[in-house]
Amino acid sequence: MGHAKRSKLNDYVRREIAIALDSPEEIVESAVIIYEVEPDEVEPLVNAALSAHRTACANWPEVTDCDRLDRAFAALDKSGVLARQNFTCCNNCGHTQLSDRMYDELERGRTLDGYVFYHQQDTDRAVAGGGLHLSYHSLTPLPDAVIAIGRRVVEALRAQGLVVTWDENPYNAIELPSFDWKRRGPPPSTKAPRDWSPESLLDRWCEALPGSAGAELAEALGELYGEAAIAAGCIDVAIALARAPFAIEPGLRDKPRNNALTRVALALSKSDVPPARVKALWQEAYAAAPLSRHGELIHLLVAGELADPELHAVARNRVMQTRRDICGAAAVAWYLVRAPAESVDETEHAAMLKSIRRTFESSREEFRYSDTEHAHLRIAVASALWVIHVRRGELDLARPARELVLEGLDSDGIRILPSFVQRALLAAAAEVGELAGWVSRWDELSLSAVSGEVLDALVRTGQIDTAVEVAGQPGRPTELFARLARLVPDDPRASMWIEQAATAESLMAIYKEEDLLSSEEFRDARLEFAALRGARDDRERARLEIAAISADIRAEFAASEARLLAHLEQVRDGARGPALPVDERWFSPEGTRSLEKALTKWAAASDRRQRLLTRRSAMMILEAAVAFAGRGELDRARELVARVEGAEPPGDPTVLFWMVAGPLISAWVAIGRLDDALAYAHKSGVLGCGVITPLVVRLMELGRSSEALEFLGPALDPPFNWRVLCHLAPAVLAVSSNARMCAAAMLQAWRRADTVLDTLVC
């Protein structure tokens, strides 16, 4: 190593030791990467710097400025200001990433008002004696709110005796000019210790099951179920359905709870239900709208009006909390479309529009979304701008906004628009008088997914003839005439529409049997026909049909949970231990045929690309291997695993692992290769419940309970999902000190879940 390189390396090591936020091992690892040296060239330098640092620490005051900073940041973090030290490389990255983290924490239920941080360049400056600069921001992007966060930060710092300079300008950093960097080690963790005892995990499982089961059934019943229930007179059922906790997997669910609340509120607004009750549902919908990047709040703003002052206040508060990115810009834009003119003065309106345009123009440079997501959100923003400028008579700005919508639709990768974008387009087109023209692009815009709302919009704007034409087009959903008859029952053609609906209903089961209708399309068609009967005062029959639909879906639930329930009952009764149940499907004639077919397909995959395309076959083989091992046929199980592994180079399962990670880990556990399973489980990071359960059960069989709890504990952190809870049930049993009592408690939770499900059916 040359003298200059060694000098730079030595400076780097001394600085990192002085910063004292990373361990010596982490410093060695970073230096090896940055300076392209060997570990044995770095370790002596780290040891020498660490020894000198410890000698210096002995002469420091008992409490240093870094200790005071740690205490101030811990107090801020506890009070609702997310506080992070040495966070990211620079100011821009710090704001971007900590803002994202703040919203992630909010989605998990934490109450936060803003954040504060200093970045790595700030740290380097402070270590060199240049003082420390802090950056900050508020959840609500208004200057007064940012100033309020700044004041809280200053107050917390001064309470610990630190000297602070700040001019209360929300755009200027908070400075600690005389900060003396003397740090003995990383700050103490502000996270509360996790209680991952077997008892706490059982309590968490039992508490989560009823609500998650309700969420699963509510989603399976579909968005039309509440509307049909209202038509049949089952108003309490519709409201219970809307309030089921849909948003149990933020960012993953396509139908969060606020969508269901919106549909029920819209349907109730046409009924005899008191307006105050309907308004309460709207308020609840806004309060429940996730702050994620998947358009839930945009859908809500597109669907509703904000004329009521109390409702407007709730909606505005939620919009002001949105992420400061392209999705947040779309929410603000649609807020401006829906907000009463008198509620937003001209100065604020202009400031919001300026912010929306700035975000819109810079959004292409962001990396928080895929290209397709960006295009979707840009369409939502442009649709709102189109409406705003038409309303204001600014046609020179409205035309470019409309062109931006068209440009977005022509973007590469745009195939199927998400429902919130389709609704935004429909609302904009209806507002500016171009609805019929856009509806004529039915296939291009994939409007079948929102076909009912297309009819609603056409009827609402008086274009009933166009609605009739839309409903009668070949290939359109069979139930559209039923909806049309319900929307305009006084139209002279209503009796003809009812006859057409009856003809479509008579053919519906045949279409389903011939796979011309999916299960969801079949369900929605049945609900639409039931709603028509309810609207025509045949509520009893409507209730019976809705009850039959929910009974069919409940039966599917019962079939999917039967094996687990039987397992829990056997453990409770002492008929078996908590070991994993065996999947008996693989020992039936059909299972044997499926396995042989999978083996043939996998053997025929001659290269990695083909194996990637046929990885489902490998998964099936590995699932069968687990079943054979569970029956004690270890030789057969090992042979099946070997057949899968043999496709890749010996001793290098890495590529194969990423193809079929979960089933491969489970199979390794089943055939006794626990060390391989644990090594790759730790490497993979986030594990699915299908992997965690066999790992936990096997670790408990070996008496390695602390390791088992380390896997199971995080898996039972919220948000909860009903299917995940079902998969994890054997693991919860395995870690319990009394499996029979544990199984009894889980069965009681299942009975409570059944009670919740009963509230969701007519």
Backbone hydrogen bonds, N-H to C=O, Kabsch-Sander energy under -0.5 kcal/mol:
donor,donor_aa,acceptor,acceptor_aa,energy
6,R,2,G,-2.5
7,S,3,H,-2.5
8,K,4,A,-2.3
9,L,5,K,-2.6
10,N,6,R,-2.7
11,D,7,S,-2.4
12,Y,8,K,-2.4
13,V,9,L,-2.5
14,R,10,N,-2.6
15,R,11,D,-2.4
16,E,12,Y,-2.5
17,I,13,V,-2.4
18,A,14,R,-2.2
19,I,15,R,-2.5
20,A,16,E,-1.9
27,I,23,S,-2.1
28,V,24,P,-2.3
29,E,25,E,-2.3
30,S,26,E,-2.5
31,A,27,I,-2.5
32,V,28,V,-2.4
33,I,29,E,-1.5
34,I,30,S,-2.8
35,Y,31,A,-2.7
36,E,32,V,-0.8
37,V,32,V,-0.7
41,E,38,E,-1.6
42,V,38,E,-0.9
42,V,39,P,-1.0
43,E,39,P,-2.7
45,L,42,V,-0.6
46,V,42,V,-2.2
47,N,43,E,-2.7
48,A,44,P,-2.2
49,A,45,L,-2.4
50,L,46,V,-2.6
51,S,47,N,-2.2
52,A,48,A,-2.2
53,H,49,A,-2.2
54,R,50,L,-2.3
55,T,51,S,-1.9
56,A,52,A,-2.2
57,C,53,H,-2.3
58,A,54,R,-1.2
59,N,56,A,-1.5
60,W,57,C,-1.5
64,T,62,E,-0.5
65,D,180,D,-0.5
66,C,182,K,-0.5
68,R,64,T,-2.2
69,L,65,D,-2.6
70,D,66,C,-2.6
71,R,67,D,-2.2
72,A,68,R,-2.4
73,F,69,L,-2.9
74,A,70,D,-2.4
75,A,71,R,-2.2
76,L,72,A,-2.3
77,D,73,F,-2.7
78,K,74,A,-2.0
79,S,75,A,-1.5
80,G,76,L,-0.6
80,G,77,D,-0.7
81,V,76,L,-2.7
82,L,80,G,-0.6
82,L,114,G,-2.5
84,R,116,V,-2.0
87,F,118,Y,-2.8
88,T,86,N,-0.6
94,G,90,C,-2.0
95,H,91,N,-2.5
96,T,92,N,-2.4
97,Q,93,C,-2.9
98,L,94,G,-2.6
99,S,95,H,-2.0
100,D,96,T,-1.9
101,R,97,Q,-2.4
102,M,98,L,-2.4
103,Y,99,S,-2.1
104,D,100,D,-2.3
105,E,101,R,-2.4
106,L,102,M,-2.3
107,E,103,Y,-2.3
108,R,104,D,-1.1
109,G,106,L,-1.8
110,R,105,E,-2.2
112,L,110,R,-0.6
113,D,80,G,-3.5
114,G,80,G,-1.1
115,Y,137,H,-2.6
116,V,82,L,-2.7
117,F,135,S,-2.5
118,Y,84,R,-1.0
120,Q,88,T,-2.5
121,Q,89,C,-0.6
123,T,119,H,-2.1
124,D,120,Q,-2.3
125,R,121,Q,-2.0
126,A,122,D,-2.3
127,V,123,T,-2.7
128,A,124,D,-1.6
129,G,126,A,-1.6
130,G,125,R,-3.0
132,L,176,L,-1.8
134,L,174,I,-3.0
135,S,117,F,-3.1
137,H,115,Y,-2.0
139,L,113,D,-3.2
142,L,140,T,-2.1
145,A,142,L,-0.6
146,V,142,L,-2.2
147,I,143,P,-2.6
148,A,144,D,-2.0
149,I,145,A,-1.7
150,G,146,V,-2.4
151,R,147,I,-2.5
152,R,148,A,-1.9
153,V,149,I,-2.3
154,V,150,G,-2.6
155,E,151,R,-2.7
156,A,152,R,-2.2
157,L,153,V,-2.3
158,R,154,V,-2.7
159,A,155,E,-1.9
160,Q,156,A,-0.6
160,Q,157,L,-0.9
161,G,158,R,-1.7
162,L,157,L,-1.9
164,V,162,L,-0.5
165,T,175,E,-3.0
172,N,169,N,-2.1
174,I,134,L,-2.2
175,E,165,T,-2.7
176,L,132,L,-2.7
179,F,176,L,-1.6
181,W,126,A,-0.6
181,W,179,F,-0.8
182,K,180,D,-0.9
183,R,18,A,-0.5
196,W,194,R,-1.0
201,L,197,S,-2.3
202,L,198,P,-2.1
203,D,199,E,-2.4
204,R,200,S,-2.5
205,W,201,L,-2.3
206,C,202,L,-2.8
207,E,203,D,-2.4
208,A,204,R,-2.0
209,L,205,W,-1.8
211,G,207,E,-0.5
212,S,208,A,-2.3
213,A,209,L,-2.5
214,G,210,P,-2.2
215,A,211,G,-2.2
216,E,212,S,-2.2
217,L,213,A,-2.5
218,A,214,G,-2.7
219,E,215,A,-2.2
220,A,216,E,-2.2
221,L,217,L,-2.3
222,G,218,A,-0.9
222,G,219,E,-0.6
225,Y,222,G,-0.8
227,E,223,E,-0.6
228,A,224,L,-2.5
229,A,225,Y,-2.6
230,I,226,G,-2.0
231,A,227,E,-1.9
232,A,228,A,-1.7
233,G,230,I,-1.6
234,C,229,A,-3.1
235,I,233,G,-1.3
238,A,234,C,-2.0
239,I,235,I,-2.3
240,A,236,D,-2.5
241,L,237,V,-2.6
242,A,238,A,-2.3
243,R,239,I,-1.8
244,A,241,L,-1.2
246,F,244,A,-2.5
248,I,246,F,-2.9
252,L,249,E,-2.7
253,R,249,E,-1.6
259,N,256,P,-1.4
260,A,256,P,-1.0
261,L,257,R,-2.4
262,T,258,N,-2.1
263,R,259,N,-2.1
264,V,260,A,-2.2
265,A,261,L,-2.7
266,L,262,T,-2.7
267,A,263,R,-2.2
268,L,264,V,-2.8
269,S,265,A,-1.7
270,K,267,A,-1.2
271,S,268,L,-2.0
277,R,274,P,-1.0
278,V,274,P,-1.4
279,K,275,P,-2.9
280,A,276,A,-1.9
281,L,277,R,-1.3
282,W,278,V,-2.0
283,Q,279,K,-2.7
284,E,280,A,-2.2
285,A,281,L,-2.5
286,Y,282,W,-2.3
287,A,283,Q,-2.4
288,A,284,E,-2.0
289,A,285,A,-0.8
289,A,286,Y,-0.7
299,H,295,G,-2.5
300,L,296,E,-1.7
301,L,297,L,-2.3
302,V,298,I,-2.5
303,A,299,H,-1.9
304,G,300,L,-1.8
306,L,338,R,-0.8
312,H,308,D,-2.8
313,A,309,P,-2.1
314,V,310,E,-1.8
315,A,311,L,-2.5
316,R,312,H,-2.9
317,N,313,A,-2.2
318,R,314,V,-1.9
319,V,315,A,-2.6
320,M,316,R,-2.6
321,Q,317,N,-0.6
321,Q,318,R,-0.9
322,T,319,V,-1.7
325,D,323,R,-1.8
329,A,325,D,-2.6
330,A,326,I,-1.8
331,A,327,C,-1.9
332,V,328,G,-2.5
333,A,329,A,-2.5
334,W,330,A,-2.4
335,Y,331,A,-1.9
336,L,332,V,-2.2
337,V,333,A,-1.4
338,R,334,W,-1.9
339,A,335,Y,-3.0
343,S,340,P,-1.8
344,V,341,A,-1.0
349,H,345,D,-2.8
350,A,346,E,-2.5
351,A,347,T,-2.1
352,M,348,E,-2.7
353,L,349,H,-2.4
354,K,350,A,-2.3
355,S,351,A,-2.1
356,I,352,M,-2.6
357,R,353,L,-2.6
358,R,354,K,-2.3
359,T,355,S,-2.4
360,F,356,I,-2.6
361,E,357,R,-2.7
362,S,358,R,-1.9
363,S,359,T,-1.2
365,E,362,S,-1.7
366,E,363,S,-1.4
374,H,370,S,-2.5
375,A,371,D,-2.3
376,H,372,T,-2.5
377,L,373,E,-2.5
378,R,374,H,-2.6
379,I,375,A,-1.9
380,A,376,H,-1.8
381,V,377,L,-2.3
382,A,378,R,-2.9
383,S,379,I,-2.5
384,A,380,A,-1.6
385,L,381,V,-2.5
386,W,382,A,-2.4
387,V,383,S,-1.7
388,I,384,A,-2.7
389,H,385,L,-2.5
390,V,386,W,-1.9
391,R,387,V,-2.6
392,R,388,I,-1.6
393,G,390,V,-1.4
394,E,389,H,-2.6
395,L,393,G,-1.4
397,L,394,E,-1.5
398,A,394,E,-2.2
399,R,395,L,-2.2
401,A,397,L,-1.5
402,R,398,A,-2.4
403,E,399,R,-2.3
404,L,400,P,-2.1
405,V,401,A,-1.6
406,L,402,R,-2.1
407,E,403,E,-2.9
408,G,404,L,-2.3
409,L,405,V,-2.1
410,D,406,L,-1.5
411,S,408,G,-1.3
414,I,411,S,-1.6
415,R,413,G,-0.8
417,L,415,R,-0.5
421,V,418,P,-0.9
422,Q,418,P,-2.0
423,R,419,S,-2.6
424,A,420,F,-1.8
425,L,421,V,-2.7
426,L,422,Q,-2.4
427,A,423,R,-2.7
428,A,424,A,-2.5
429,A,425,L,-2.8
430,A,426,L,-2.5
431,E,427,A,-2.0
432,V,428,A,-2.0
433,G,429,A,-0.6
433,G,430,A,-0.7
434,E,429,A,-2.9
435,L,429,A,-0.8
438,W,434,E,-1.8
439,V,435,L,-2.6
440,S,436,A,-1.4
441,R,438,W,-1.6
442,W,439,V,-1.0
445,L,441,R,-2.4
446,S,442,W,-0.5
446,S,443,D,-0.9
447,L,442,W,-2.0
449,A,446,S,-1.1
450,V,447,L,-1.3
451,S,448,S,-1.3
454,V,450,V,-1.8
455,L,451,S,-2.0
456,D,452,G,-2.3
457,A,453,E,-2.5
458,L,454,V,-2.4
459,V,455,L,-2.8
460,R,456,D,-2.7
461,T,457,A,-1.7
462,G,459,V,-1.7
463,Q,458,L,-3.0
464,I,462,G,-1.0
467,A,463,Q,-1.8
468,V,464,I,-2.4
469,E,465,D,-2.2
470,V,466,T,-2.6
471,A,467,A,-2.5
472,G,468,V,-1.6
473,Q,469,E,-0.6
473,Q,470,V,-1.1
476,R,473,Q,-1.7
480,L,477,P,-1.5
483,R,479,E,-1.7
484,L,480,L,-2.5
485,A,481,F,-2.4
486,R,482,A,-1.4
487,L,483,R,-2.3
488,V,484,L,-2.3
491,D,488,V,-1.6
494,A,491,D,-2.4
497,W,493,R,-2.2
498,I,494,A,-2.3
499,E,495,S,-1.8
500,Q,496,M,-2.4
501,A,497,W,-2.6
502,A,498,I,-2.4
503,T,499,E,-2.2
504,A,500,Q,-2.3
505,E,501,A,-2.6
506,S,502,A,-2.0
507,L,503,T,-1.1
508,M,504,A,-0.8
508,M,505,E,-0.6
509,A,505,E,-0.6
511,Y,507,L,-2.3
512,K,508,M,-2.3
513,E,509,A,-2.4
514,E,510,I,-2.0
515,D,512,K,-1.7
516,L,511,Y,-3.2
517,L,511,Y,-0.9
522,F,518,S,-2.6
523,R,519,S,-2.4
524,D,520,E,-2.6
525,A,521,E,-2.3
526,R,522,F,-2.2
527,L,523,R,-2.3
528,E,524,D,-2.3
529,F,525,A,-2.2
530,A,526,R,-2.2
531,A,527,L,-2.5
532,L,528,E,-1.8
533,R,529,F,-1.8
534,G,530,A,-2.2
535,A,531,A,-2.5
536,R,532,L,-1.4
537,D,534,G,-1.4
538,D,533,R,-2.7
542,A,538,D,-2.0
543,R,539,R,-3.0
544,L,540,E,-2.2
545,E,541,R,-2.4
546,I,542,A,-2.5
547,A,543,R,-2.8
548,A,544,L,-2.0
549,I,545,E,-2.1
550,S,546,I,-2.6
551,A,547,A,-2.4
552,D,548,A,-2.2
553,I,549,I,-1.9
554,R,550,S,-2.7
555,A,551,A,-2.2
556,E,552,D,-1.6
557,F,553,I,-1.9
558,A,554,R,-2.7
559,A,555,A,-2.3
560,S,556,E,-2.0
561,E,557,F,-1.8
562,A,558,A,-0.9
565,L,561,E,-2.6
566,A,562,A,-2.5
567,H,563,R,-1.9
568,L,564,L,-2.6
569,E,565,L,-2.5
570,Q,566,A,-2.3
571,V,567,H,-2.2
572,R,568,L,-2.7
573,D,569,E,-2.2
574,G,571,V,-1.2
575,A,570,Q,-2.3
576,R,570,Q,-1.0
584,E,582,V,-1.1
586,W,583,D,-1.1
587,F,584,E,-1.9
588,S,585,R,-1.4
592,T,588,S,-2.5
593,R,589,P,-2.1
594,S,590,E,-2.4
595,L,591,G,-2.3
596,E,592,T,-2.3
597,K,593,R,-2.3
598,A,594,S,-2.2
599,L,595,L,-2.6
600,T,596,E,-2.1
601,K,597,K,-2.2
602,W,598,A,-2.5
603,A,599,L,-2.2
604,A,600,T,-1.6
605,A,601,K,-0.7
605,A,602,W,-0.9
606,S,604,A,-1.1
611,R,607,D,-2.2
612,L,608,R,-2.3
613,L,609,R,-1.9
614,T,610,Q,-1.6
615,R,612,L,-1.0
617,S,614,T,-1.5
618,A,614,T,-1.0
619,M,615,R,-2.4
620,M,616,R,-2.1
621,I,617,S,-2.2
622,L,618,A,-2.3
623,E,619,M,-2.4
624,A,620,M,-2.3
625,A,621,I,-2.0
626,V,622,L,-1.9
627,A,623,E,-1.7
628,F,624,A,-2.6
629,A,625,A,-2.4
630,G,626,V,-2.1
631,R,627,A,-1.1
632,G,629,A,-1.5
633,E,628,F,-2.5
634,L,632,G,-1.6
637,A,633,E,-2.0
638,R,634,L,-3.1
639,E,635,D,-2.2
640,L,636,R,-2.0
641,V,637,A,-2.2
642,A,638,R,-2.5
643,R,639,E,-1.9
644,V,640,L,-1.5
645,E,641,V,-2.8
646,G,642,A,-2.4
647,A,644,V,-1.3
648,E,645,E,-1.8
652,D,649,P,-1.7
657,F,653,P,-3.3
658,W,654,T,-2.0
659,M,655,V,-1.1
659,M,656,L,-0.6
660,V,656,L,-2.2
664,L,660,V,-2.2
665,I,661,A,-2.4
666,S,662,G,-2.3
667,A,663,P,-2.3
668,W,664,L,-2.6
669,V,665,I,-2.3
670,A,666,S,-2.2
671,I,667,A,-2.0
672,G,669,V,-1.3
673,R,668,W,-2.8
674,L,672,G,-1.0
677,A,673,R,-2.0
678,L,674,L,-3.0
679,A,675,D,-2.4
680,Y,676,D,-2.3
681,A,677,A,-2.0
682,H,678,L,-2.4
683,K,679,A,-1.5
684,S,680,Y,-2.0
685,G,681,A,-0.8
686,V,684,S,-1.1
691,V,688,G,-1.4
692,I,688,G,-2.1
693,T,689,C,-2.1
695,L,691,V,-1.7
696,V,692,I,-2.9
697,V,693,T,-2.6
698,R,694,P,-2.4
699,L,695,L,-2.6
700,M,696,V,-2.3
701,E,697,V,-1.9
702,L,698,R,-1.4
703,G,700,M,-1.4
704,R,699,L,-3.0
705,S,703,G,-1.1
708,A,704,R,-1.8
709,L,705,S,-2.6
710,E,706,S,-1.6
711,F,707,E,-1.3
712,L,708,A,-2.4
713,G,709,L,-2.9
715,A,711,F,-0.9
716,L,712,L,-1.2
716,L,713,G,-1.1
717,D,714,P,-1.6
725,L,721,N,-2.5
726,C,722,W,-2.2
727,H,723,R,-2.3
728,L,724,V,-2.2
729,A,725,L,-0.9
729,A,726,C,-0.7
731,A,728,L,-0.6
732,V,728,L,-2.2
733,L,729,A,-2.2
734,A,730,P,-2.2
735,V,731,A,-1.8
736,S,732,V,-0.7
736,S,733,L,-0.7
742,C,738,N,-2.3
743,A,739,A,-2.7
744,A,740,R,-2.0
745,A,741,M,-2.2
746,M,742,C,-2.2
747,L,743,A,-2.1
748,Q,744,A,-1.8
749,A,745,A,-1.9
750,W,746,M,-1.7
751,R,747,L,-1.8
752,R,748,Q,-2.0
753,A,749,A,-2.1
754,D,750,W,-2.1
755,T,751,R,-1.6
756,V,752,R,-1.8
757,L,753,A,-2.4
758,D,754,D,-1.8
759,T,755,T,-0.9
759,T,756,V,-0.8
760,L,757,L,-1.4
761,V,758,D,-1.1
